Amino acid sequence: MPPARPVLRCLPPMAPGPFLFPPSRKMAAGGRLPLSLPGGRARAAFLRFFQERHGHRRLPSAPVRPRGDPSLLFVNAGMNQFKPIFLGTAHPRSELSRYRRVVNSQKCVRAGGKHNDLEDVGRDTCHHTFFEMLGNWSFGDYFKEEACSMAWELLTEVYEIPKDRLYVTYFGGDSSLGLSADEECRDVWLQLGVPASRVLPFPLKDNFWEMGDTGPCGPCTEIHYDHVGGGRNAAALVNQGSPDVVEIWNLVFMQYNREVEGNLLPLPQHHVDTGMGLERLVTVLQNKRSNYDTDLFTPILDAIHKGCGAPRYQGLVGDADVGRVNMAYRVVADHVRTLCVCITDGIYPGLSGAELVLRRILRRAVRFCSEVLHAPPGLLASLVPTVVEVLGDAYPELRKNADQVVDIISENEAAFLSSLERGRHVIERTVQQMQPSTNFPADVAWSLYGNLGFPLDLIDLMLEEKGIRLDSDAFNELVLEDAKRKAQGAQAAQLEGADVHLDVHSLAQLRGDNVPATDDSPKYSYKLGQHGQYEFSPCQATVLMLYRDQSLQKEVGAGQRCGVILDRTNFYAEQGGQASDQGYLIRLGQQDILFPVESVHLYGGYVVHEVTAVETLRAGDQVQLFVDEAQRLACMTNHTATHLLNFALRHVLGDNMEQRGSHVTAERLRFDFAIKSPVTVEQLQQVEQVVQDVIKRNEAVHMAEVPLALARRVQGLRAMDEEYPDPVRIVSLGVPVETVLTCDSEAARQTSVELCCGTHLLQTGAMEDLAIVSERQLVKGISRVIAVTGRQAKQAREVGQCLATEVDSVSVRMKQRSTSVAEMQNLSKEVGQLTKVVASTAMPQWQRKELQTILKALQRTANTAIKKLEIQQAEEKAQSLLTKHCNQPVIVDTVPADSLSILMKVVNQLCDKSPGTSVLLLSPQASGEVLCACQVSKDCLPVFSAADWAVAVCTQMEGKAGGSPIVAKGSGNAKGMQGALTTALKFAQSKL
C-alpha cells in the first residue's frame, strides 16, 4: 500500500480581499490529491495566512547584499534585516522600530563564512547555496503559545499536512549554563493536541539558536516531517540525519543575550523568529523526496537538458551517479539561481568578500557545464530566462535586471575559460622547468588559485595526470598565513570602537530608566555670516550617563576612555556614509580643561561621544560642546559634492546608473555606482563640467524634514536601500523642498534630490571646484570614483597641467628623432618615470587617462627607435669586424657597445653573415664592467657550448655568465679582460 500523501488545499492566486480557505477537494485513490500545490502558491499561502488571518505586516525580501552588517558576506537568514531590533539599536524614529509582527519570504545565500553549503551542493538532493526562507516574527508582541499555535494551524489546516506525520522538538535544558528545560514550550504543544510521544526534548546543539558568538539567542522548537508515514512512530529518527524524517520549520524564542564573557542574561524584551525553507516545504507538499524534483527546479533542469544534450536528469547520487552527470545538473541549477539573485541585488563576481565567493560559484558551475555536461559555452547565461520565470513573480527585480545578469554571466564565463587556458600553460611551463622527483611548487599553485581563480581540485587533477604531486605542506602554510592575515584584519575591525558600542542591555536600561534619546538637532544649527563664512551655534548640554567596559556608569576617572551620553549635542554621529565630527567639550566653569571628542556614534537614538577623560567626569555635569569647525565644513562640502556628483553621473551616464554606496570624510569623497559599460574620458569631463556649472550658479541647498511616505512619492528621487527615520530629511539643490513635493513636479529629475541625514552646505558656491581624481572598476559593472573639492581640487588641476606640460616636452623631443641610442634610452627612462608619476599623483582622472594614452604611445615609439638604432649600429660594427676577421672559424674581439642588447645584436649579425663562424665579443664600459656575448655555430654542437664558453671567459674576469648551448651572455671586471680574451681563444680552439 503506498504511503499516505499529505492532503493539500490549493489556494487561489493572491488577490486583495479576505483570506479564504476553499473547501477541501476530494482525494484521489491512495489519499493523494490530483494536483499538488505549486511552489509559488505555497509561498503565497504562507504570506497571506500571517498577513490576513493574524495581522502581520508583509514585507518584501531584503537584498542578499547585507545592509550595514560587515560580519556577513550574504544575507543568510530571514532575521538578518531585523538585527537592529534584536540588538535594540534601531532608531526610535525609524520604520524598523515600529514593527511588531511581520512576515516575508527572504532570499538567502549560504556560501562562504560560518554558514557555507557550497561544496555540499550537488552531492545530495537537499543542499543549496540560494534558498527562500519563509518567516514570521514577533518583536515584543506574541511569544511561544501564539507562535506554536499559528505554525500548527498553517501546517495542518491550510496545507493540510497529516498530523501523524509531524513531530516537534523543544530545548531539553543545559545544566552547565544553568538553563532548565523549556517546559513552557512543551506544554504549549501538548495543549495543541500533539501526543507526548511526538514532543521530544533535545540538547543545546539541536534546540538552542544563537545569532553569533555574542548577541541575542534562545531556545527553539522545531517541527519535523516523516516522509514515510503509514501510522509508524518515527520519533527515534528525529534529529538523527535520516532523509526520511526532516526538519521543516524552526521557531526561535529570543529571550537571552550571550555576553562577551559567555554568560547568558535575559533579554529586556522577548522576540519570536521563525524560519521555514520554501524548497523543503514544497518537497513535502508535492510528495517528493528531493528538492530538485519540485517545480522550483524542474523547469531549470529541463532547460539544462535542452541546452547541453546530456542524458536527462534522473536524481541519482553517489556511486549510482556514473560520471557525476546528475550532480552536475544539481550544481548548475542551484548555482544559476544564486547568480541571478546575487547579481540582481548588486553582488557581482569579483576578487574579495562576497564577490569572490560568487566568482567561485560561477566558476564551479562553468566547470560542471563544460567538463561534465560537455555543454557549449554560454549554457549558464541561457538559463537566466528560466530562473526569472520561476522566481520573477515573487521577486520582480529579477525581471528588471535579466539582461544585465545575462551579460555579466557571459563575460565572466568567457574570462574563466581564458584563465583556465592560461593556467594550463603555467602548469605545463612550470613542470618543464622542474627538476626530476620534485613536488610542484606551492607558490605557483597559490598564485594560480589566488590570481587566476584556478580551482585547487583541477590543479591536483592535472598534476596527477602528469605523475607529479603538489607540495601540500608548503601550500597549507600559505593557506594558513592568508587565513591568519584575514582573521587579524577582521578582529581589528571588530575591536575598533568596541569600548563605546552600546549593547542591548545598556540600551534597555537607558530606556527603562527613562533616559531620553539624544536631541541631535543642534548639529544642523549653522548659518552664513555677513562675509560668507559659516557660523556654528554653540551647544550646552548635560551629561546623562557614561559608558565604559560594557556597562553604564555615573562616574569615570581621569585617563579612562569612555562613551559620553548627553541630553543634546551639535556633534554629527557617523551615519549615512559621512564620517563623524571631532572636537572637544568643556565643563562649565572650567574653560581651560578640554575633553577631546575622538569620534561619535549613534545607537538606538542615543548619541555616544568617544572621550578620554582628562579629569573625573560625572553624570549631571554641565558641558559646552565645540565642534572642529574646519573638519565639519570640509565634510559638509564633500557631502553636498557627493549629492551633486550623483546627479551629474546620472545626467551624463543615464538613468541606468545606480548608486551602490558612498563615504564622505574631510579629505575626500568616494562614490560607488553600477553601470553597464566603462566610463570614458569624455564622460568624466562632462560630469565635472555639470558639477562646475552648478557650483558657478551658487545654487541654494534646501533642506526640510517631511513624512517618509510623502518623501517616497517624489518623482525621480535618488534613495539608497536603507532604513530612513520618519520623518525624513530631504536635501534638494536649487529647488525648494515644497516644490519637489508637489504631485506633478518633475524638479527632482532636473536636479539633485535625496533623502539624507547628513550635514550640507547652504549654497553650492562654497564648494569652489570638484575634481574626480580616481575612477576604476571594482568588479565588472561596479565603478568607484574618488573626488576632492575646493583647494585640493584646484591643486589637482595645477598638478595635472604641470604634468601635461612635461609630457608635451617629451613628445617634442621624441619627434626630433635623435640618432644616439643613449639619448633615446634616456628619453625612454623619462617616459617611464613620468608614467609612474602620472599613475600615482592626485590629478583629474580624465587628464590622467589622456596622458597615460600619450605616454604609452611615446614608450612604444622610444622602444621602436632604440631597436632600430641598435640594429643599425650592430650592422655597422658587424661589417667592420667581418672585414677584419675575414673567413675565420672563430672571432674573438672587443667592440664598443652602449648596452648588452647592442652587443648581442652585433654577435647575431656576425653569425648571420658568416654562418659557420663562432663569435665571442667583449665590450668594456666606463664603469669598469666588461660585457660579454657569444654565439656558437650549430655545426660545432654538441662539442662546443656557448654557455660553457661564456662561463670560462667571465670567470677569468671574476664575473658570471649563463645561457644556452648556442647563445650566452655575461659580464666581469675590466682588470681581467686581456686574460679573458686569451682564454676565449684557447677555449674555442680546444673545442674545434
Secondary structure, 3 states (H helix, E strand, C coil): CCCCCCCCCCCCCCCCCCCCCCCCCCCEHHHECCCCCCHHHHHHHHHHHHHHHCCCEECCCCCCCCCCCCCCCCCCCCCHHHHHHHHCCCCCCECHHHCCEEEEEEEEECCCCCCCCHHHCCCCCCCCCEEEEEEEEEECCCCHHHHHHHHHHHHHHHCCCCHHHEEEEEECCEHHHCECCCHHHHHHHHHCCCCHHHEEEECHHHHEEECCCCEEEEEEEEEEEECCCCCCCCHHHCCCCCCCEEEEEEEEEEEEEECCCCCEEEEEEEEEEEEEEHHHHHHHHCCCCCHHHCCCCHHHHHHHHHHHCCCCCCCCCHHHCHHHHHHHHHHHHHHHHHHHHHHHCCCCCCCCHHHHHHHHHHHHHHHHHHHHCCCCCCHHHHCHHHHHHHHCCCCCHHHHCHHHHHHHHHHHHHHHHHHHHHHHHHHHHHHHHCCCCCCECHHHHHHHHHHCCCCHHHHHHHHHHCCCCECHHHHHHHHHHHHHHHHHHHHHHHHCCHHHCCCHHHHHHHHHCCCCCCECHHHHCEEECCCCCEEECCEEEEEEEEEECCEEECEECCCCEEEEEECECCCCCCECCECCCCEEEEECCCCCCCEEEEEEEEECCEEEEEEECCCCEECCCEEEEEECHHHHHHHHHHHHHHHHHHHHHHHHHCCCCEEEEEEECCCCEEEEEECCCCCCHHHHHHHHHHHHHHHHHCCEEEEEEECHHHHCCCCCCECCCCCCECCEEEEEECCCHHHHHCCCCCHHHHCCEEECCCCCCCEHHHHCCEEEEEEEEEECCEEEEEEEEHHHHHHHHHHHHHHHHHHHHHHHHHHCCCCCHHHHHHHHHHHHHHHHHHHHCCCCHHHHHHHHHHHHHHHHHHHHHHHHHHHHHHHHHHHHHHHHCCCCCEEEEECCCCCHHHHHHHHHHHHHHCCCCEEEEEEECCCCEEEEEEECCHHHCCCCCHHHHHHHHHHHCCCEEEECCCEEEEEEEHHHHHHHHHHHHHHHHHHC
